[in-house]
């Protein structure tokens, strides 16, 4: 049985959600471009910045848009986003971000969509830093439990272990316990927990923590998670 979540989707979207806009300044450490790339954007970016666009964010967008197409692909976005330890974002996380912010379903990210994505990442960075109590650059055990509880998800120790095992980075030495969950995987883990919990709650019409599902409903619920 699950515990009824106090999670408020609208409230959490306001805090960590999908609103567009915002400044690039608070998320500079996430951008992985080189100095040469930054200078090259001045040569290639002949297109005028949109009205009221953050100039620094517009520059970052052009740095990421390496093929000068005016939009950003999955591969370009993955090359641009790095964790605190300078590892590239996990590809599955990048695809999840693309699916959230590719509003027109073009398969690429426009500048306006990129602005929303950048703000989203910036807000999640604040969340990650808050719960990374030991400043290790990863979320582990009690930190993960505290983070999920703050979102209204009171998961059992067994489920918490499963989440940590699923989303923790592979051990560099090839053996021993894996390190904690890096920033990119932390975001994906939280989004998956949110998606599955909301799917379960929609099916739990009696609000007693139990649902009756057929195979099709179960598979639809699981496959809907990013």
Secondary structure, 3 states (H helix, E strand, C coil): CCCCCCCCHHHHHHHHCCCCCCCCHHHHHHECCCHHHHHHHHHHCCCCCCCCCCHHHHHHHHHHCCCCCCCECHHHHHHHEECCCCCECCHHHHHHHHHHHCCCCCCCECHHHHHHHHHHHHHHHHHHHHHCCCCCCCECHHHHHHHHHHCCCCCCHHHHHHHHHHHCCCCCCCCCCCCCECHHHHHHHHHHHHHHHHHHHHHCCCCCCCCCCCHHHHHHHHHCCC
